[in-house]
Amino acid sequence: MFDSMDTMFDLEILPRLPVNTLQSCKCVTKEWNNWIKNPSFINFHLEKSIQNLNFNLVLFNPITNAIGNFDAKTLLPTTELYTFNLKKQLIMVGSCNGVLCYKFNESSEGSLYGLLLYNPTTRTTKTFYVPKLNHNLEGNPYYNDNEAFGFTCDNKNKDYKFVSIVRQEIHVYNLKSMSWKRIGEYSGKFCLQRIGGDVARGFPTDNALHWFYGDTSGIKGMFSIDFVCNKQFKTPFPRYDGRPSFVYLRGSLHLVLSKYIMHMNSWSIEIGLWVMNKYGNWHDSWVQLFKVQLDDMQYSTIPISFTEDGHKVLLESWRQREEKNKKSYVWYDLFTKELGNELHDVSSDLIAESCLETLVDPRSM
């Protein structure tokens, strides 16, 4: 089918092009259109996006259900504003392979959740409902408020999963078989925690999910489920007063720890980056790559994402302007201390998410 096309161009150049360019390439010839829409090419392009960390900055307005997509490097919009035609409160539960997963409550009989999948680069969506689960309401009352969700994929088999943890029960909804499976009980000592969102969200790596656990005194560690071996892992963290987050760099899970340091007349933010080598205790599994301090910060600031080499960080800052809370986004070189591209005067209502730029179609899941 593709014999007439140059192999080097097919395998080396096309998979490295941005999605918007590939969308235009579909119009060149019928062969190109068929090639770019081919599942094998989509998977190959996905691999390149993961390797090169080609991602966009997505800003979602939970009040209007409008979503904007921005090129992460230039912070310029890549598509027009998109509004979901759904009169429901959407709650983000995960992002995997360039597809965002939102859940919403659905009152129709026989279903518990509605799920909305959306690729912000291709602007393709899929909405469906998952069957109702009957949870065991007995057990340790300490876990009454323990509720967490996640969205991940077995990239080898392209098998996507929606994960629900309610109290101590762990269920997985397989999008291929369209069925639930209970895989065990949450055995952690502390409840799973939400960080900057409406629910406790699992961070995906290949066929695994990772959550933070802790209590009102702070984050105590990381809880993980590896769906390959169907095992749970708990990794305690040392005491830390800052804000934790996960990023995926160079094919490995990384932990970002950031905290504010007050000075006499100013304040700084300290950012540390660790890479996980294996599951286990803190000293055996995590290796610190660096710790840097950003001085003379004027606004409340948190890291959103990093470049593939970890040298540049995308910062989100809040500031009071004209009696309204505004956000801004800026790239910052951690070693040269230089500022890069910026996006100013963003409404504080918007929720930021870094999302891979891929051709993955939610409708094929």
Secondary structure, 3 states (H helix, E strand, C coil): CCCCCCHHHHHHHHHHCCHHHHHHHCCCCHHHHHHHHCHHHHHHHHHHHHHHCCEEEEEEECCCCEEEEEECCCCCECCCCEECCCCCCCEEEEEECCEEEEEEECCCCCEEEEEEEEECCCCEEEEEEEECCCCCCCCCHHHCCCEEEEEEEECCCCEEEEEEEECCEEEEEECCCCEEEEEEECCCCCEEECCCCCCEECEEECCEEEEEEEECCEEEEEEEEECCCCEEEEEECCCCCCEEEEEEECCEEEEEEEEEEECCCCEEEEEEEEEECCCCCHHHHEEEEEEEEECCCCCEEEEEEECCCCCEEEEEEEEEECCEEEEEEEEEECCCCCEEEEEEEEECCCEEEEEECCCCCHHHC
